[in-house]
Amino acid sequence: MRFEVEDRIVNPEIPVEILALDEARTLKELKELASQTSRLLGEGKTAEVWPLKGSEVLCMKVIDSDRLENMYEDGKLPPFNSPEVEFDFLEKARKVTQAVHIPAPHIVLNIRTDENRHVRIIVMEKLKAVSLKDLHEGAPLPKNFNAITFFERMRASLEQLHEAGIHHRDIAESNIMVMVETGDPCLIDFGDSTLVIEGESPYTIRDDFGRVLRTYPNDKRNLGEVEKRFTAKLWNNLTSSR
């Protein structure tokens, strides 16, 4: 299968030669994905995250645009952000908060295949981290992890993001990660995020007649629920090991 890059968006802070190498590695990796020779890092409603061979620090989020278009229904709002919009949110969020680590985006590629399909890819930083979901399922807890300061920093980051009008809208165990070496918190997947001006509701989308089109989970409420579940899990592990 052949792949052709139709257009791209790049991070201006990253040297051109590095971006060119990222693009070449991505195209090579796509050919290998077709034969399923790589290890899947993660999967969501509409995308897959794969390692980028030849790089220890990058991964790629792959979205099949044809699959995306099939999710649109009779003019309703799209179910999630395009890769270009998510790229922009990653850049904005990294400037707004340093309380948590947010992966650095490198490049967005809009690619057409010789089968006339469209694939969009975000190449971004690959975190040396484990998700709270994985920890719930038995992954070892990083030795420097401190639950109290971890969730304090998560709450601080949401405050900073909200003050800037950025609402994540998908706060869940799968999108909150712990850096393996430091225990620091990470926040990923801005595919449902929105930028809200004062007076607007970030979690209820209405049409011109006031009818509700879509609702999203509240960031702070969801974080509270995640913290309760995770704290209960830690307590259960502690008491069962005695």
N, C-alpha and C positions, 0 to 999 in steps of 0.2 A: 504494500500500500504506500502511495506517495502522499506527502503533505506539503502544502504551500502556505506560507505566512502572508495573509492579506493585509493586515495592519498590526500595529503594536503600540503599547503605552509603556514608557520606561520611567524608572526612578532616576531623576536627574542627579542624585547624590552618588550614584554608583558609576564608576568609570565605564566608558563605552566598550572597551575591550573585554571587560568582565561580562557585560550584558550580552555581547556577541557570543561569548563562550556559553553563557546560560542558554541562549536560543539554540545554539548548535546541539548542546546536550539534550535539550528538550525534544527537538525533532528526532534525534537518535533514539531517545527513550520511548517516544510514541510508537516507533516501529516495533520495539520490543514488547510494548504493552499489548500490541495486537496478537502476539503469540503468548501472552500471559507469563512472561519469564521474570517479572519483577514482583516484589512483595508489597502488597497494599498496606498503607499506613493507617488509613481511615476512610470512612464512607458515611455520607449523609443522604438527605432526601434527593439531592439532585447532582451530587458531585462525588468524585473519588480523589483521595490524596495519595500520591505515589512518591517514593524516593527518586531523586535525580542522580542517576549513576555518574560517577566521576566527581561527585561533590559530597562532602560530609556535612555540609551546612545548609543545603537547599533541598526543597521538595517542590512538587507541583500539584496544584489543585485543578483537576480536569473536569470540565463541564461540557457535555454533549448538547450543543445548541438546539439540535432537532428534538432532543428529549425535553428541553426547556420549553420550546414552542408548543409541544403537545400538552403542556400543563396549563397553558392559557385557555380560558373558557369564556367565550362570548364577550370579549371586551373587558373581563374582570381584571383587577390589578395583578401584575406578575407576582408569583409566589415568593420570590426572593430577589436580591440584588444581582445585577449583571456583574461579571468579573471586573469590569472597568469601574463600577461604582464601589464594589468591595475594596478594590485597590485603593481608591480615594479615601475610604473610611479607615483603612489600615494606616495610611499616611497621617491622616488627621488625628486619629486616636493616639498614635505614638508621640505626637507633639503636645497633646493635651495632658497626658498622664504618664508619670514615671513610677507610680505606685505598683504597677504590675508590668510584666514584660508582654509586649505585643509583637508578633512576628513582623519583620521588615519585608515589605514587598519589593521585588526586583523588576518584574516585567509581566505584562499581560500580552498574550499572543492570540490573535484571531486566525484560526487555521482552517483551510479547506482541504478535504481529502480528494483523492481521485475518484471516490465513490459519490462525490457531490454532497458530502456531509460537512457540517461545521463543528469545530471543536474550539472551545475557548479555554485558555490555561492561565492561571496565575502562578508564576514562579516566585517562591518566597522562602524566607528563612525556615529551616527545619529545627525545631526546638529539641534540645536534649531534656525532655520532660515526659512525665507520665500524667495521664488525666485522672481526675477524681473518679471517673467511671471505672478505669482500670484498677484503681486502688480499692474501690468497692468490691471488685471481682477477684481480689487476691494478690494484685501486684505488690511488691515490697514497698514500704513507705520510705522515701528519702530520709537519710539519717538526720539532716539539718532541718527537717520540717517542724514548724511550730504552729499548731492550729489557731491559737489566739491571734498571733501577729499576721498569719496568713489571711484570715478573714477580715481583720482590721484593714489590711492593705487592699483587699478586694472591695470593701465598702468605700474606702477613700477614693479608689479609682472610679467607681461608679459616680460618686459625687462630682468628681472633676469632669468626667465625660458628660454628665447631665448638665452641669453648669455651662458647658460648651454647646449644648443642644444635641449631643450624640447619645442615642439610646440603643443599646445592643439588641434587646428584644429576644434573645435566645440564651439566657443564662441557665446553664445546665451542667451536670457533672461531666459531660463529654466535651464541653467547651472551656472548662477551667482546668488548668494543668499546673503541675508542680515541677520546677526545675530540679533535675536529679542531683546536681552537685550542691546547690545552695538552698533548696527548699522554697525558693521564691515563687510567688504566684504568677501565672500567665493567663491571658485571655485570648481566645482564638475565635475564628469564624464570625465575621461581620456580615454574613450573607443576608441577615434579616434586619440589619441596623437601619436607622433613619436619623435624619437631621431635622430637629423640630425648632420652630421659632416660638417665642413666649406666647402662651395662650392656646396653643394647639395641643391636642392629645396625641402622645406618641404611641399609644397602645390600642386605640380604636380608630379605624379608618371608616369614614362615612362618605356617601355620595352627596351630590348637590341637594338632595331632598332630605338629608339627615339620616338616611337609612344606613345601618351598619353593614359594611362590606367585609371587614375582617378585624379580628381582635388578636392582639399579641400579649404574651405574658409580661407582667410588670417586673422590671429588672431587680429592684430591691426586694420585693416580696419573694421572687424566685431564689435570690441569693440567700435569704433567710431560711428557706426550705432546704436548700442544698446544704447549708451549714448544719441544720438540725439533723439531717440524715447522716451526714458525714461524722458528726460528733457522736451520734448514737452508735455508728459502726465502730469507731475507735474505742468507745467504752465497752461495747460487746467483746471486741477482740482482747481488750485488757483484762476483763473479768474472766473470760473463758480460758486465758492462759495461766491463771493463778492456780 
